[in-house]
Amino acid sequence: MTTSPHPGTARSSTGWSVAGLLLLVPTFVVAWLLVLSTERGSKCLTDGEGCSSVPYEDVYGCFFAALAAGALALLWPRTRWVVVRSGVVMLQWGAQLTMGALILTGA
């Protein structure tokens, strides 16, 4: 007998949270490499012209929000408030995907 009403959901949330944390830095790096590989990105890097109008505070805010939400989801007890824990994992992925999108809009 399990103590959790949804043991599969708790295990799944842990997997998604770990996957998000493992992919956070590669998402950040790959998105920036894609931006810098464009003509506009290289011009911004060399001349400081045509740079993205997206505030870097938003990008880094999403990065740290995804990091904090992922850590919170991992530290959250598996059997307590499984639905809230799943929501935190969705918030983590939402922040991470938003961060990637914000970086790529500067391309």
C-alpha positions in Angstrom: 0.0 0.0 0.0 1.3 3.4 -0.9 1.0 6.6 1.2 0.6 8.8 -1.9 -2.7 9.0 -3.8 -0.7 9.3 -7.0 2.7 7.6 -6.7 3.3 7.7 -10.5 2.7 11.4 -10.5 5.2 12.0 -7.7 7.8 9.9 -9.4 7.1 11.6 -12.8 7.4 15.1 -11.2 10.8 14.1 -9.8 12.0 13.0 -13.2 10.7 16.1 -15.0 12.3 18.3 -12.4 15.7 16.6 -12.6 15.5 16.7 -16.4 14.8 20.4 -16.3 17.7 21.1 -14.0 20.0 19.1 -16.1 18.9 20.9 -19.3 18.9 24.4 -17.8 22.5 25.4 -18.5 22.6 23.6 -21.9 19.4 25.5 -22.9 21.0 28.8 -21.9 24.3 28.1 -23.7 22.8 26.6 -26.9 20.3 29.5 -27.2 23.1 32.0 -26.9 25.2 30.2 -29.4 22.3 30.2 -31.8 21.9 33.9 -31.3 25.6 34.7 -31.7 25.9 32.6 -34.8 23.5 34.9 -36.7 24.8 38.0 -38.5 22.9 40.3 -36.1 24.3 38.5 -33.1 27.9 38.6 -34.3 27.5 42.3 -35.2 26.2 42.9 -31.7 29.1 41.0 -30.2 31.8 42.8 -32.3 30.4 46.3 -32.8 27.7 46.6 -30.2 25.1 47.3 -32.8 21.7 45.6 -33.4 21.7 44.0 -30.0 18.5 42.5 -28.6 16.0 44.8 -26.9 15.1 42.1 -24.5 16.3 43.2 -21.0 18.9 40.8 -19.7 17.3 41.0 -16.2 14.3 39.2 -17.7 16.5 36.4 -19.1 18.4 35.9 -15.9 15.2 36.2 -13.8 13.7 33.3 -15.8 17.0 31.4 -15.4 17.0 31.8 -11.6 13.3 31.2 -11.3 13.7 27.9 -13.2 16.6 27.0 -10.9 14.7 27.8 -7.8 11.5 26.0 -8.9 13.5 22.9 -9.8 15.3 22.9 -6.5 12.0 23.4 -4.6 10.4 20.5 -6.6 13.3 18.2 -5.7 13.3 19.2 -2.0 9.5 19.0 -1.7 8.3 15.8 0.0 7.0 13.3 -2.5 3.9 12.4 -0.7 2.8 15.9 0.4 0.7 18.0 -1.9 1.5 16.2 -5.1 -0.6 18.5 -7.2 1.3 21.6 -5.9 4.6 19.9 -6.5 3.5 19.1 -10.1 2.6 22.8 -10.5 6.1 23.8 -9.3 7.6 21.6 -11.9 5.4 23.2 -14.6 6.5 26.6 -13.4 10.1 25.4 -13.7 9.6 24.3 -17.2 7.6 27.4 -18.1 10.4 29.7 -16.8 13.0 27.6 -18.6 11.2 27.7 -21.9 10.5 31.4 -21.5 14.2 32.0 -20.9 15.1 30.2 -24.1 12.5 32.1 -26.1 13.6 35.5 -24.7 17.2 34.7 -25.7 16.2 33.5 -29.2 14.1 36.6 -29.8 17.4 38.6 -29.9 18.5 36.6 -33.0 
